[in-house]
């Protein structure tokens, strides 16, 4: 199988080990800042068979500073995550960094591994709901 290389501003994100609702929350956070091949109507859903499911999307970070392709209403926080989610993020180093920063605004991000080449990097991230890490005072 031959795949074409991503443009320097594009990042491919693959989610696994999560529910459809959690995948939707992650994609909503990314779509709020970047244009994507995932339409608003393209809600993740569980397959009828009980098999592992993965969700993928490509996000264009070229307008990250002015966010022309996505909504910029940061007053509406994304829904939380019910459990940790594994995300594989692949693209140019700058584009991947932008995606990681946006995810870090909405979720707690743990970097599990990195595979870097000359012009592309792949990160494996573990994302968790921020409220799971808040310290609550009594």
C-alpha positions, 0 to 999 in steps of 0.5 A: 500500500502506498500512501502520499506524504502529508503536507507540512501543516497536516497531522494524522491522528489515530485514536484507539483504546477508547469509546466512541464518545471519548473519540468524539471529545478528542476530535471536537477539541482538535476541530475547534482549532484546526480544519479537518477531513472529519465533518461535524456530522461525522460522529464516531460510533461503535461498530456492531461487532465487538472488535477493537475500533480505531478512529482517524482524522487529518488536521491542518495546522496551517491556520493554528494562530488564526484558526480559519478552518475551525471554531475559535470559541474556547469558552466551551470546553470539550466534554471530558474523557471517561477513560484514558485514550491512546493517540498516535499523532504523525506529521511534521515536528511543528505541526505535531507540536501544535496538535499536542499543545491543543490537546494539552489545553483540554486534556492531561497528555502523557508522551509514551514514545516518539519516532522521529525521521528527517522531516516527520515525527510520530508521537504516541500519547496517552490522554486523560481527563484533566479533572482526574488530575485535579487536587481537590481541597476539602 
